[in-house]
Structure formats: C-alpha cells, structure tokens
C-alpha cells in the first residue's frame, strides 16, 4: 500500500482536518462516562451537592467545624467565606437563606475550582467529625466515643446531661486537641477524596435544610444541567462524526477517481507485450473491484484507524484516573482480544490474495462465455461451460464463505469478551464500593471507559481484517501502474519532414517476441511506395500480422529499422507516428454509440459529406440507407448488432474519414463477398492513389492487382514482385494461387 501513498497527498489537508475533528470527537466521547458517573455520584447519591464546601453555612455550624481544623486550615477556610447578618445582607441573600433573619451566615465568596479543591478535604473531615458528634449527642450509641491518642477516648456518654460536647472540645488544651486532630487526619486520610466528599454530603444537605434552602430543586437542577451538557456533547460528537464521514468519503472517492484515471491511462499506453502479461479480465478486476477495496479501506482508515487509537489511549488514561487499582481488568480483556485477533488474522490473511485471483478467474470464464456464446451453442457445449463456470464460482464462493464465517465467528466472540469484562468490572467494583474505596458512579464510569477501550481494539481488529485484503488489491494496482512499458517515446523526438512522402521501408528487420528464443521475422527488406499497393501474403503463421504490428509500434523491432519518409519510427512520438496511419486490424472493432459517432472517431470535425463519401467508398452506404435512422443507427457494444462484413466496411470507412497518408489493411476484407470486395478495392484505389497502401490478405484475388506483393514463409521473404512475376518465380505464391483460383482466373 505504501507504493500508492502518493495518491493521498492531494487530500492531505482534508485528512488532517478529519484527524483534528476525530480528536475533538474522541475528547467529547471520553467525557460522557465522566458525566454519567457524576449523575450517579452527585446527582443521585449526593442530592446534587458536588462538594463538601457549602455555598453557605451558619456561623454556629462554622464554629463547630473549625474546632476540628488546625489554625492554618481554619484561616484558609474562613478566608473563602464572608460573614453576613440580617443588617448587612441584601434582599436576594435574605430570600436565598431565610435563616439570616435569626443568625449570621457565612457566604462562600471564592468558589474557584482551585479553592474548592483545596478546601474539600479540610471541610470534609470536619463535617464527618461534627456530624458524628451530633449523632452521638442525639443518642446514637455507635458514635458515643471519639478516640484519642495513647489509648484515650472521650466518652460522650459519660458527660453530664446538658454539657455541650463542642464546648468541652473548645476548652481542651492545645496539648490534647493537637493529637486528636492528628489522629483525625490519619484516619480520614485513608479515604479517597471522592469518598470523603460523598460521606460529608449528608451533613452539607442538613445544613442547607437548616438554612431554609430547597435541596430538591438543587438536585433536579444538577441532574438537568448535567444531562443538557451531555446532550450538547453528544450533538457535537455527532456533528464531528458526520463531518468526518463526509471528508473520508470525499478523500476516498477522489483517490479512487485518480487511481482509475491513472490506471486506465497506463493501460492505454500498453503494448501487446504488457497485455500478454496482464489478462483483460484481470485488468478489469483491478480497475473496478480492487480500487473499490482501496476506496472502502480509505474511508475506514480515516474514520477508524485514527479514531480508535485516540479512544483506546484516552479510555485507558480516563479509566486509570477513575480507579487505578482495577487496571488489570482492562489489560485482561485487551489481551483476550489481541489473542483472538492474532488467530483470526493468521487464518484469514492468506485467503485474500486467493479471493482476488479467483475473482479474476471468474471474470475470465464469464467473459469467454459471453463473447463465445454462438460457438458454445454451435458445438452444444453449454453443459461443459456451465460446469467450468460453476467450478470457478464455487471456488470463489467457498473461499468467501470461509472468510465470512471467520468474521461472523469473531464478532460474537468479541462480544462475549466484552460482556465477561463488564461482569468482572462489576464484581470487583462492587467489592470496592462495599469497602468504601470506590463510588458507584465511578464504577459505572470505569466500566464505560473499559468498554470504550475494548471497542477501540474491536475497531482496530476490523482494520486488521480489511487492511490485508486491500493491501493485496493495492499491490495488484501498483503492479500495473509501475509496469514499465517496452514501447516508449524518445526523450528528444524528431519530426517527420515537411515534404512527407509516405514511403515505408523495412530495412534488415528482424523481430522476436519478448521471452522467445527465436526470431519470428528474419532480415526483412522491402519498400512500400506512395501511390502503390503493397500486398503481403503467406501461409498461416508466416508472420504477416506481426509484420504490420511493427508499423504502429505495437511491438518494436528486435534488429533493423522501420522507416517512414526516411525517418526511423522509433525517433518520433507514438502520437505523431499513428497520426500518419490508418490501421484496420484483423478483427474490426466498433464502439457503442451510433454509426456516425464511430465514423467521427477518426475525425470528430468531419463534415457529413466526408462521412457519406467514406461510407460510399467502403460499400457501406447501401445497408446504412436501409436503416430508418441512417447514420444515427445505434451500434451495440462491439458492433454485435451488425454483421461481420458490415463491421469491416464501417471500420474501413472510419479509416477513410481519417484520410491518412498510409493505410494498413490487416486481412480487413475477409468477411466481404467477392462482389463487394471487388467494388470496394476499385473505389479504394481511386481514393488512395496518392497514399501508401499495405494490404494483408489470404485471398489472391484481393491482391492480384497490387503493384508489389511480398510473400512470407516462416518469417522470411521468399518472393517479391507483381502477381505475374511471382507466378513465374515463387513456388510458395504459385501454390497459394493455384489452390484458390482457376486457370482462367489466374490468366485474367
């Protein structure tokens, strides 16, 4: 896939923007479990009270709390509050705290996060001690004593009736109060701050009730505000997801478009040698299915490959911040997932290249069946072809089923691991909640973070499955794009001379197919002159078509030179060379469209008069006039809705529209009857009297009138001259002529 990485560069800005959005989406998604835990911890268990630091507290209660603080802590707490009484308070404050009418109240004036964080443990400890003493004073036997150092306790139940405990504590000498405070700090210090705050919330709530505040509204407001915050975060995350999806689709579609364009352009420049290396069915698969695989991967890469690691790492960090002691539960789940992914990866990876090759095979069989349907029916081999197609189809289906079943088995196994991880977290977390070392909301948040981590690895596992398959496709595409074509334009091309004379000379030409051990053409020497017809004839396999394929540079000569107007054709560009040629291959090729669009393929600016003139010379006007739409008659793909002879005549007409100085007819009259063949050659001779015409034919009657006939046998020229001269001098030609024509025809 690295070989095609350059195709991502034009979209690098979009990819960076998508990654930035994914980062913001991940932050939003990672914050949701935190708010969920807060709703449970604060909104439900703490009645919407977030901190041990109250918004307001009666002076009498503050005095009790400061008894269990050091002087430094007490000063720090009092600095964050201001004391208000009925005479100094504004009406809004009096309405918020009705108790102000009876006693002064401390109002929190510094509610910065730093101050709240600093005061929470101080006031939390004080609240717990004060509330414990108040419960003991109210008759709760379980809180009837406060431990003191050196095995001393202050037994509250032994105090005389009417004695205020806080007065006793206030009157204790510093020598006794100090050790008590140290012991309180030591015992309270074992509790996590969140548990300390949660334990003191009931005391804060009681204080709010005493102040006359509506604690029910406080709880509802907290739950609603937190819920709205989560809704806003979810909407933002959704917007990021939609935007990233759009950017990913745009990038993937653009990359696929560029790949298809370059792949098609590359294939257009292939010579016959490259087409022999890559089959047509394989090239079609690479241009369609393989690029689609890459397009799908690109979408998933942007949406998952960047998002999943962010979520995985972020989820681990957030989970450890929530409770670091349960890290092993996540590690256990991740280890189980990685083991499963590794096993699946080793089973499925080898199958992907097999699938692509089997897809090529299926396309090949289907293409051969569709193109050769008439032959199949003629030989009654439908059942054989059905079996051949069925085998290719079943092989592909079985391999796909193996991969699909492996994937199908992987998903429930991963879900089982996730569910087992959830059960484990709940079981371990419940014990920690029971031991007062963890809050219920934190356990829920930890479980959600663990699921996010596991889901991240699940998404990465999907990428592990997709990447190998797409990597196979990428390699197949890169193999085509990186293929060096044998036929290349010169770095410094020359131009044909201004006084172009259209002469074609083969000078000491030999040719050997790439990879072959022997030449198929041997030391050919002849010249085709303007105004003359040079015909090439020979037995099947003698090298006739190979010879004319050298002219448009479908192959390059192995030795010697092919000269046009005295210029070696390898010294000019392929475009300039082919602009001088009107090439008609053995198999006439028409494109889907109309007759007119096929004729204009040679010259899109040709006039209607030129089109009609070309069809008249090619003897095609007769059957065109018989069609209601005339030149607008639709041509099916490959010209399948016209006969072989009509196809050949339209192809010849197309060459005539181009009006090149050199015409090449590679057995282009084979499907014509003798009458049409004769009429076409007469009309063609008049039209091409200033052009060089090279004709390959199996029919002696077609080339009898040629000014020069080249006789090939096993790649060598064994005869050269006119028909009459060759009848005298060439035994090969004479045998061919006598096998086709009667004595009267030979003599005429």
C-alpha positions, 0 to 999 in steps of 0.5 A: 500500500505504501507504493500508492501513498502518493495518491493521498497527498492531494487530500492531505489537508482534508485528512488532517482536518478529519484527524483534528475533528476525530480528536475533538470527537474522541475528547467529547466521547471520553467525557460522557462516562465522566458525566454519567458517573457524576449523575450517579455520584452527585446527582443521585447519591449526593442530592446534587451537592458536588462538594463538601464546601457549602455555598453557605453555612451558619456561623454556629455550624462554622464554629463547630467545624473549625474546632476540628481544623488546625489554625492554618486550615481554619484561616484558609477556610474562613478566608473563602467565606464572608460573614453576613447578618440580617443588617448587612445582607441584601434582599436576594441573600435574605430570600436565598437563606431565610435563616439570616433573619435569626443568625449570621451566615457565612457566604462562600465568596471564592468558589474557584475550582482551585479553592474548592479543591483545596478546601474539600478535604479540610471541610470534609473531615470536619463535617464527618467529625461534627456530624458524628458528634451530633449523632452521638449527642442525639443518642446514637450509641455507635458514635458515643466515643471519639478516640484519642491518642495513647489509648484515650477516648472521650466518652460522650456518654459519660458527660453530664446531661446538658454539657455541650460536647463542642464546648468541652472540645473548645476548652481542651488544651492545645496539648490534647486537641493537637493529637486528636486532630492528628489522629483525625487526619490519619484516619480520614486520610485513608479515604479517597477524596471522592469518598470523603466528599460523598460521606460529608454530603449528608451533613452539607444537605442538613445544613442547607435544610437548616438554612431554609434552602430547597435541596430538591430543586438543587438536585433536579437542577444538577441532574438537568444541567448535567444531562443538557451538557451531555446532550450538547456533547453528544450533538457535537460528537455527532456533528464531528462524526458526520463531518468526518464521514463526509471528508473520508468519503470525499478523500476516498472517492477522489483517490479512487477517481485518480487511481482509475484515471491513472490506471486506465491511462497506463493501460492505454499506453500498453503494448501487446507485450504488457497485455500478454502479461496482464489478462483483460479480465484481470485488468478489469478486476483491478480497475473496478473491484480492487480500487473499490477495496482501496476506496472502502479501506480509505474511508475506514482508515480515516474514520477508524484507524485514527479514531480508535487509537485516540479512544483506546489511549484516552479510555485507558488514561480516563479509566486509570484516573477513575480507579487505578487499582482495577487496571488489570481488568482492562489489560485482561480483556485487551489481551483476550482480544489481541489473542483472538485477533492474532488467530483470526488474522493468521487464518484469514490473511492468506485467503485474500490474495486467493479471493482476488485471483479467483475473482479474476478467474471468474471474470475470465470464464464469464467473459469467454462465455459471453463473447463465445456464446454462438460457438458454445451453442454451435458445438452444444457445449453449454453443459461443459461451460456451465460446469467450468463456470460453476467450478470457478464460482464455487471456488470463489464462493467457498473461499468467501464463505470461509472468510465470512464465517471467520468474521461472523465467528469473531464478532460474537466472540468479541462480544462475549469478551466484552460482556465477561469484562463488564461482569468482572468490572462489576464484581470487583467494583462492587467489592470496592464500593462495599469497602468504601474505596470506590463510588458507584458512579465511578464504577459505572464510569470505569466500566464505560471507559473499559468498554470504550477501550475494548471497542477501540481494539474491536475497531482496530481488529476490523482494520486488521481484517480489511487492511490485508485484503486491500493491501493485496488489491493495492499491490495488484494496482501498483503492479500495473501502474509501475509496469514499465512499458517496452514501447516508449517515446524518445526523450528528444523526438524528431519530426517527420519532414515537411515534404512527407512522402509516405514511403515505408521501408523495412530495412534488415528487420528482424523481430522476436517476441519478448521471452522467445528464443527465436526470431519470428521475422528474419532480415526483412527488406522491402519498400512500400511506395506512395501511390502503390499497393503493397500486398503481403501474403503467406501461409498461416503463421508466416508472420504477416500480422506481426509484420504490420504490428511493427508499423504502429509500434505495437511491438518494436523491432528486435534488429533493423529499422522501420522507416517512414519518409526516411525517418526511423519510427522509433525517433518520433512520438507514438502520437505523431507516428499513428497520426500518419496511419490508418490501421484496420486490424484483423478483427474490426472493432466498433464502439457503442454509440451510433454509426456516425459517432464511430465514423467521427472517431477518426475525425470528430470535425468531419463534415457529413459529406466526408462521412457519406463519401467514406461510407460510399467508398467502403460499400457501406452506404447501401445497408446504412440507407436501409436503416430508418435512422441512417447514420444515427443507427445505434451500434451495440457494444462491439458492433454485435448488432451488425454483421461481420462484413458490415463491421469491416466496411464501417471500420474501413470507412472510419479509416477513410474519414481519417484520410491518412497518408498510409493505410494498413489493411490487416486481412480487413476484407475477409468477411466481404463477398467477392462482389463487394470486395471487388467494388470496394478495392476499385473505389479504394484505389481511386481514393488512395492513389496518392497514399501508401497502401499495405494490404494483408490478405489470404485471398489472391484475388484481393491482391492480384492487382497490387503493384508489389506483393511480398510473400512470407514463409516462416518469417522470411521473404521468399518472393517479391514482385507483381502477381505475374512475376511471382507466378513465374518465380515463387513456388510458395505464391504459385501454390497459394494461387493455384489452390484458390483460383482457376486457370482462367482466373489466374490468366485474367 
